[in-house]
Amino acid sequence: MKKRTKKVTAVCLAGIMAAGVTVPVWAEEQTKVTMSNYVTIDAAREPFEKDIVGALETVLPNVDMELQVYSDRQNVFVEVAGGAGPDILALDGPTDVVEFADAEKVIDLTPYAEKFGWSDIIAEWAYNTSVYNGKLYSLPAAFEGLGMFYNLDIMNEHGWSIPTNLEELETLMQEIKDAGLIPIVFGNANYQGAVDHLYSTMLSCYAGPSVVKQAVNGEIPWDDPQMVAAIDKFKEWFDKGYITDGASQTITQDDQLAFFADGRAAMMISGTWNGAGLIYTYPETDWTFEMMPVLNEEAGQILPIAVGESYAINANSENPDVCAEILNLLYSDENIFYNAVNSGAIQPFPLENFDIGELKNVDEKVVHMNEVLTQASKDNKIGYCSWSFWPSDARVYMNENFDGVLLGTLSAADYMKNTQEYIDKGLEEGATPVLP
């Protein structure tokens, strides 16, 4: 990571000035800044308050930071639309930011990016996902990927090996089902949009990332046979009872994690963000996160990647300059950043020079998970998650209608054909992110 600030540890304004750090005018008066977050689990929220909020207040003693926790992003949008809301918004990735940008509820960060050199700090692919209509509206956080979680307690008990290809995976799923267990657990009763974990994985790993990229860019139709086949394959698994025995619409995301952790399910298609959830909530469970088995021999092993969270500045904020200074510290001060990652307060950001060797006192399962993620990125074995690389309307349509495919009320071919309208709209309006 390129160093952009001095490692300040002073606890008073005089100490900061003595350290030779230029103090902006706003720091001479007490300023309150609020920051949103969706971390509702106490064990996960506490390190955020200590190693993000507390650390920033130490470096900027005249800033009084307050963490505001929300259960979902809709509550944030309602507050912001009404002229209020937190100063710094934690949103669900670049696609989510577009909705706020279209409503003129977040500010253009381009001037701050030029001032602080953010394009040198943030990985180019991730920086590009945050640019909309030529303007930078957010900073990418939570570099994450989709893959398969394996409950090693269950796998070892039954003598099952981690599959390496499609044939081995399908054989294993049948063996798990025959043993009276759930092969792959998934639930979206409390959040319908979680289905994008599934179709993003299948499209990237079964159709292949080059096919997906061509489809998103309008070079081939969205209902290309390879794209449709990927959705049909998952529908086949669902019909065979491999996915929560065909009842994924009846359990929540929390249930999904519980089913996996307590051994009712052997596998879980999900994202790296669930590593923290397992460590905090189910510390006794032995698990590993790996790239999906090879579902497409030509494409090889693929890990769909994403920016899972984005920081934006509320257009209603009275202190945008203060917010920008705070974000700059979060991304550029090595003490704050690595301490926060090591405490579990945040997932690693997609930084140009992220040093995995700086992960200290972190559970070895989480370290391995991040090694899988960073190595896939380095090897360019990456696919695409909808919340970072789809036009917003296309993602909304796919999220709202994927259950219809699984339940047999909509064919995979029609589902994909209908999505084309929103893909075309995104291209026409310049709302399609740049795919790496």
C-alpha positions in Angstrom: 0.0 0.0 0.0 1.3 3.4 -0.9 1.7 5.6 2.2 -0.3 8.8 2.1 -0.3 9.9 5.7 2.0 9.9 8.6 1.3 7.4 11.3 -0.2 9.8 13.8 -0.9 8.5 17.3 -1.5 11.8 19.2 -4.6 12.1 21.2 -4.9 15.8 21.1 -4.8 18.5 18.5 -1.6 19.9 19.9 0.0 16.5 19.6 -0.9 16.3 15.9 0.5 19.7 15.2 3.7 18.9 17.1 4.1 15.8 14.9 4.3 18.0 11.9 1.0 17.1 10.3 -0.9 19.8 8.5 -4.2 20.4 10.3 -7.1 21.5 8.1 -9.1 24.5 9.2 -12.1 22.3 10.1 -10.1 20.4 12.7 -9.9 23.5 14.9 -13.5 23.0 15.9 -15.3 20.0 17.1 -17.1 18.3 14.2 -19.6 15.4 14.3 -19.6 12.9 11.5 -21.9 9.9 11.3 -21.1 6.7 9.4 -23.5 3.9 8.5 -22.9 0.2 8.8 -25.0 -3.0 8.4 -23.0 -5.0 11.1 -25.8 -6.0 13.5 -23.9 -8.8 15.3 -22.4 -7.4 18.5 -19.2 -9.5 18.2 -18.6 -8.0 14.7 -19.7 -4.5 15.5 -17.4 -4.0 18.5 -14.1 -4.2 16.5 -15.5 -1.8 14.0 -16.3 0.7 16.7 -12.8 0.2 18.3 -10.5 -0.1 15.3 -12.3 2.1 12.8 -14.3 4.7 14.7 -11.9 4.8 17.7 -8.8 4.8 15.6 -10.1 7.7 13.4 -11.0 9.7 16.4 -7.5 9.2 17.8 -5.9 10.6 14.6 -8.6 13.3 14.3 -9.4 14.2 18.0 -11.6 17.1 17.0 -13.9 14.8 15.1 -16.7 13.1 17.0 -17.6 10.0 15.0 -20.8 8.1 15.5 -21.6 4.7 14.1 -25.2 4.2 12.9 -26.2 0.6 12.4 -29.0 -0.3 9.9 -30.7 -3.6 9.3 -30.9 -3.0 5.5 -30.0 -0.5 2.9 -33.6 0.5 2.1 -33.8 2.3 5.5 -30.7 4.2 4.6 -32.1 5.3 1.2 -35.4 6.5 2.8 -33.5 8.7 5.3 -31.2 10.1 2.6 -34.0 10.7 0.2 -35.7 12.7 3.0 -32.8 15.0 3.3 -31.1 13.3 6.3 -29.0 10.2 6.8 -25.4 9.5 7.9 -22.6 11.6 6.5 -20.6 8.6 5.2 -22.7 5.9 3.6 -21.7 2.3 3.5 -23.6 0.9 0.5 -23.8 -2.5 -1.1 -21.3 -2.0 -3.8 -21.0 0.1 -7.0 -24.3 -1.0 -8.5 -26.1 0.1 -5.3 -24.3 3.5 -5.5 -25.7 4.2 -9.0 -29.2 4.4 -7.5 -28.0 7.1 -5.0 -26.1 8.9 -7.8 -29.0 9.0 -10.1 -31.1 10.5 -7.3 -28.2 13.1 -6.7 -27.9 11.8 -3.1 -24.2 11.2 -3.1 -21.5 13.6 -4.1 -18.8 13.4 -6.8 -15.6 12.3 -5.2 -13.4 13.0 -8.2 -11.8 16.2 -6.8 -10.9 14.4 -3.6 -9.5 11.5 -5.6 -7.2 13.9 -7.4 -6.2 15.6 -4.2 -5.4 12.4 -2.3 -4.2 10.2 -5.2 -6.8 7.5 -4.7 -6.3 6.0 -8.1 -2.7 5.1 -7.1 -3.9 3.4 -3.9 -6.9 1.4 -5.2 -6.6 -1.5 -7.7 -7.5 -0.2 -11.2 -10.3 -2.7 -11.8 -12.0 -1.8 -8.5 -11.5 1.9 -9.0 -13.2 1.7 -12.4 -16.3 -0.1 -11.0 -16.9 3.0 -8.9 -16.8 5.5 -11.8 -20.3 6.3 -13.2 -20.9 8.7 -16.0 -17.3 9.8 -15.8 -17.4 10.6 -12.1 -16.2 8.8 -9.0 -19.1 8.5 -6.6 -17.7 6.0 -4.1 -14.6 4.2 -2.9 -14.6 0.4 -3.2 -14.4 -1.6 0.0 -14.8 -5.2 0.9 -12.9 -7.0 -1.9 -14.8 -10.3 -1.9 -15.3 -13.4 -4.0 -17.8 -16.2 -4.4 -16.8 -19.8 -4.0 -17.7 -23.0 -2.0 -17.5 -23.4 1.7 -17.0 -26.9 2.9 -17.8 -28.1 6.4 -14.7 -30.2 7.1 -16.2 -31.8 10.2 -18.8 -33.4 7.9 -16.5 -34.0 5.0 -14.0 -35.9 7.1 -16.6 -37.8 9.1 -17.9 -39.3 5.8 -14.6 -39.6 4.0 -15.6 -37.1 1.3 -13.0 -35.3 -0.6 -13.3 -31.7 -2.0 -14.4 -32.1 -5.6 -12.2 -30.7 -8.4 -14.6 -30.8 -11.4 -18.2 -31.0 -12.4 -18.5 -34.7 -12.4 -16.9 -35.1 -8.9 -19.2 -32.3 -7.6 -22.4 -33.9 -8.9 -21.3 -37.3 -7.6 -20.6 -35.8 -4.2 -23.9 -34.0 -4.0 -25.8 -37.2 -4.6 -23.8 -39.0 -1.9 -24.5 -36.2 0.6 -28.2 -36.4 -0.2 -28.2 -40.1 0.1 -26.6 -39.7 3.6 -29.6 -37.6 4.6 -27.8 -34.3 4.6 -28.2 -31.1 2.5 -25.5 -31.0 -0.3 -25.6 -27.2 -0.8 -27.4 -25.0 1.6 -29.0 -21.7 0.5 -31.7 -19.5 1.8 -33.2 -16.2 0.8 -36.4 -15.9 2.7 -35.3 -12.7 4.4 -33.4 -11.3 1.3 -34.6 -12.3 -2.1 -31.6 -10.7 -3.8 -29.2 -13.3 -2.3 -29.9 -15.3 -5.4 -27.3 -13.2 -7.2 -24.7 -15.3 -5.3 -26.0 -18.3 -7.2 -26.5 -17.0 -10.8 -23.2 -15.0 -10.6 -21.4 -18.2 -9.7 -23.0 -20.3 -12.3 -22.6 -17.8 -15.1 -19.0 -17.1 -14.4 -17.9 -20.7 -13.6 -20.2 -22.7 -16.0 -20.6 -20.4 -19.0 -17.2 -18.8 -18.4 -16.0 -15.3 -17.7 -15.2 -14.5 -21.3 -18.8 -15.3 -22.3 -20.2 -13.3 -19.4 -18.1 -10.3 -20.3 -19.2 -10.4 -23.9 -22.8 -10.6 -22.8 -22.6 -7.7 -20.4 -20.8 -5.6 -23.1 -23.5 -6.4 -25.6 -21.2 -8.4 -27.9 -23.4 -11.5 -27.7 -27.0 -11.9 -26.7 -27.8 -12.4 -23.0 -29.7 -15.6 -23.9 -26.6 -17.0 -25.6 -26.9 -20.9 -25.3 -23.9 -21.0 -22.9 -25.5 -18.4 -20.6 -28.9 -20.2 -20.6 -27.1 -23.6 -20.0 -25.5 -22.2 -16.8 -28.9 -21.3 -15.4 -30.4 -24.6 -16.5 -27.7 -26.5 -14.8 -28.5 -24.9 -11.5 -32.2 -25.5 -12.0 -31.3 -29.2 -12.6 -29.5 -29.3 -9.2 -32.4 -27.6 -7.5 -34.9 -30.1 -9.0 -32.8 -33.0 -7.7 -32.9 -31.6 -4.2 -29.3 -30.7 -4.0 -30.0 -27.1 -3.0 -31.6 -27.1 0.5 -33.9 -29.9 -0.7 -35.7 -27.5 -3.0 -36.8 -25.3 -0.1 -34.4 -22.4 -0.2 -37.2 -19.8 -0.3 -38.3 -20.9 3.2 -35.1 -20.3 5.1 -33.1 -17.1 5.8 -29.5 -16.2 5.2 -28.9 -16.6 8.9 -30.5 -20.1 8.7 -28.2 -20.9 5.8 -25.2 -20.2 8.0 -26.6 -22.2 10.9 -27.4 -25.2 8.7 -23.9 -25.2 7.4 -22.2 -24.6 10.7 -24.1 -27.3 12.7 -23.6 -30.0 10.0 -27.0 -30.2 8.4 -25.3 -29.1 5.2 -21.9 -30.1 3.9 -21.4 -27.2 1.4 -22.4 -23.6 0.9 -22.1 -21.5 -2.2 -21.5 -18.0 -0.8 -19.0 -15.2 -0.5 -15.9 -14.5 1.5 -17.9 -12.2 3.8 -19.3 -15.2 5.5 -15.9 -16.1 6.9 -16.3 -13.5 9.6 -19.8 -14.6 10.3 -18.6 -18.2 10.9 -15.6 -17.1 13.0 -17.8 -14.9 15.2 -20.9 -16.9 15.5 -19.7 -20.5 15.1 -16.1 -20.6 16.2 -16.1 -24.4 16.8 -17.0 -25.3 13.2 -14.0 -26.4 11.0 -14.4 -25.2 7.5 -12.5 -24.1 4.4 -13.3 -21.8 1.5 -12.2 -22.8 -2.0 -12.7 -21.8 -5.5 -15.6 -23.6 -7.2 -14.7 -26.9 -8.8 -14.0 -26.7 -12.5 -17.5 -26.5 -14.1 -16.2 -25.5 -17.6 -13.0 -27.2 -18.7 -12.2 -24.5 -21.2 -12.5 -21.7 -18.6 -10.8 -23.6 -15.8 -11.3 -22.8 -12.2 -12.9 -19.4 -11.7 -13.6 -17.2 -8.7 -16.2 -14.5 -9.3 -15.0 -11.3 -7.6 -16.8 -8.1 -6.5 -16.6 -4.9 -4.6 -19.0 -5.9 -1.8 -19.3 -2.6 -0.1 -18.7 1.0 -1.2 -18.2 4.2 0.8 -20.0 7.3 -0.5 -20.5 10.8 1.0 -24.1 11.8 1.5 -25.1 14.8 -0.5 -27.0 16.0 2.6 -23.7 16.1 4.7 -22.7 19.5 6.0 -19.1 18.3 6.3 -18.0 16.7 3.0 -14.4 17.8 3.4 -14.2 16.1 6.8 -15.7 12.9 5.4 -13.2 12.9 2.6 -10.3 13.3 5.1 -11.7 10.4 7.1 -12.0 8.1 4.0 -8.5 9.0 3.0 -7.2 7.9 6.4 -9.1 4.7 6.2 -7.6 3.8 2.9 -4.1 5.2 3.3 -3.0 5.0 6.9 -1.4 1.5 7.3 -1.8 1.4 11.0 -5.6 2.0 10.8 -6.1 -0.2 7.8 -4.2 -3.3 8.9 -5.3 -3.1 12.5 -8.9 -3.0 11.3 -8.4 -6.0 9.0 -6.6 -8.0 11.7 -9.4 -7.3 14.3 -12.1 -8.4 11.8 -13.6 -4.9 11.6 -13.4 -4.9 7.8 -12.6 -7.1 4.9 -9.5 -6.2 3.0 -10.1 -3.4 0.5 -9.1 -3.9 -3.2 -5.9 -2.0 -2.8 -3.1 -1.9 -5.4 -0.5 -3.1 -2.9 -2.4 -5.1 -0.3 0.1 -7.2 1.7 -1.4 -10.4 2.9 1.7 -10.9 5.1 0.4 -8.1 7.3 -2.5 -10.3 8.5 -1.6 -11.0 12.1 -3.4 -13.0 14.7 -6.1 -13.8 12.2 -7.8 -17.2 12.2 -5.9 -19.4 9.7 -9.2 -20.2 7.9 -9.7 -16.5 7.2 -6.1 -16.1 6.1 -6.5 -19.0 3.7 -9.7 -17.5 2.3 -7.9 -14.3 1.6 -5.0 -16.2 0.0 -7.5 -17.9 -2.4 -9.1 -14.6 -3.2 -5.8 -12.7 -3.9 -4.2 -15.5 -5.8 -7.2 -15.9 -8.1 -7.0 -12.2 -8.8 -3.3 -12.3 -9.5 -3.7 -15.3 -11.8 -6.6 -13.6 -13.6 -8.9 -16.5 -12.9 -11.7 -14.2 -12.1 -15.4 -14.1 -12.9 -18.0 -11.4 -12.3 -20.5 -10.7 -9.5 -23.7 -9.0 -10.5 -23.6 -6.3 -7.8 -20.3 -5.0 -9.2 -20.5 -5.6 -12.9 -24.2 -5.6 -14.0 -26.2 -2.5 -14.9 -28.4 -1.9 -11.8 -31.7 -2.6 -13.5 -30.4 -5.9 -15.0 -29.4 -7.0 -11.6 -32.8 -6.0 -10.1 -34.7 -8.0 -12.7 -32.5 -11.1 -12.3 -32.8 -10.9 -8.5 -36.6 -10.6 -8.5 -37.2 -13.4 -11.1 -34.6 -16.1 -10.3 -36.9 -17.8 -7.9 -39.4 -18.1 -10.7 -36.9 -20.1 -12.7 -36.2 -22.4 -9.7 -39.9 -22.9 -9.0 -40.7 -23.6 -12.7 -42.8 -20.6 -13.5 -40.2 -19.0 -15.8 -37.9 -20.8 -18.2 -34.2 -20.1 -18.1 -34.3 -19.1 -21.7 -37.1 -16.5 -21.1 -35.4 -15.3 -17.9 -32.2 -14.5 -19.8 -34.0 -13.1 -22.9 -36.0 -10.7 -20.6 -32.8 -9.5 -19.0 -31.5 -8.3 -22.4 -33.8 -5.2 -22.2 -31.9 -4.0 -19.1 -28.5 -4.9 -20.4 -29.2 -2.8 -23.5 -30.5 0.1 -21.4 -27.3 0.0 -19.3 -25.2 0.2 -22.4 -27.3 3.1 -23.9 -27.1 5.1 -20.6 -23.5 4.4 -19.9 -24.4 2.6 -16.7 -22.5 -0.6 -17.4 -19.4 -0.9 -15.2 -16.0 -1.6 -16.7 -15.3 -5.3 -16.5 -11.7 -6.3 -15.8 
